[in-house]
Amino acid sequence: MSTVKNFEELQAWQKARVLAGFVYELTRGEKFSRDWALCNQIRDAAGSVMHNIAEGFEAGYDPEFARFLKMARRSAAEVQSELYLALDANYITPDNLKKAYDLAVEAKKLINGMLKYLRNSD
């Protein structure tokens, strides 16, 4: 990560930001926004993906960065799981679920790539 100067340059953070933005868009729907518990939970999880990447990057220590990347990956999985609750409650459509789920998959792949890079740089 030596050529990257700030977390905003990381593709994983950029993808996580897109995921969080889409989750916020979905949760603004009338029915979804009234379920404040699920709305807040999925928003928090989506935000945690990008926040953990940023926080880990700023740690300046590869093992700590890896720890935060793993938390980010878990948060992305949490978003994926919560999307099914939203679908089952008819807050989102199957197409919305697929788009958000796929964004989470892409973010996790990028996170996994960074974890591999960190492991190989030891």
N, C-alpha and C positions, 0 to 999 in steps of 0.2 A: 504493500500500500504506500510505498515511499514516494511515488510520483503524485499521489492524490494529496491535495493540500487541505481540503475541507470535506465534510461529510456530504454536502450537497452534490459533490461530483460523483458519488458512488451510485452506480446503476441500481443497486438493491434499494437504496434510500429513495431514489427517484420513483421506482416502481411501487414502493410502499406508500409513497405520497399519493400516487394515483389511486391505489387501493383505498386509502383513507378518504380521499375526496369522493370516490364513488360510494363508499359506505355512508358518508354523510348525506350524499344526494338521496340514497335509498331511504335513509331514516327520516328524511323530511316529509315522506309520504304521510297522508293524514292518519291512516290507521296505525302505521308503524310508530309515528311520533307520539301517539297516545300510550303506547306500551313503554313507559319511561324506563323500566328496568332493563328490558332487552335492548332498547335504543341506546341507553348509556353503556351497557356492557359491550355491545358490538363496536360502538364508537371508540370506547377505551381500548379495546383489543386492537382495532385497526390503527389507532394512534400509537399504540405501544410498538408496533412493528417498526415504524419509522423512528420513533424516539429512542428505542433501544439500539438501533444501528448508529444513530447520531451519538448517543451517550458512550457507546463502546468505542467508537472511532476516537472520541476525545480522550479516552483513557490513556492513550499513548503507550499501551503495553499490550502486546499481541495476545497473551493468555486472557487478559481481561476483555479485550475486544471479542475474542471467540466466545467467552461466556455471555456477553450481551447479544451476540449474533444468534446464539442458541435460544435466548429468551425471545428475540424477535421472531425466530422461526416458529416457536411455540405459540406466540400471539397470532401469527398468520393462520395456524391450524385452528386456533380458537375462533377466529373470524369465520373460517370455513364451516365449523360445526354450528355456530350461531346462525349462519345463513339458512341452515335447514330448519331451525326453529321459526325463522321469519317466513320461510316458504310454507311450512305446515300451518302457520297462523294466517296465511293468505295476505301477508304484508308485502311480499315481493312475488314476482313472476318467476317461472323456471328460467327464462332468458336472463333475468337479473341475477339469479343465483349463479348461473353459468359464467356470466361476465365477471362477477365479483370473485367467484371461486377460482377462475382461471388467473385473475390478477394475483390472488394469493399464491397460487402455484408458481407463477413466474417470479414473484418476490422470493419464495422459498428456494427456488433453483439458483437465483442470484446469491442469496445468503449462503447456500451450500457451496457455491463456487468460491466465495470469499473464505469460508471455513477451510476449504481444501488448500487454497493459497496460503493461508496462515499456517496450516499443518506442514506444508512443504517448505516453508521458509525457516523452519526451526533449525 
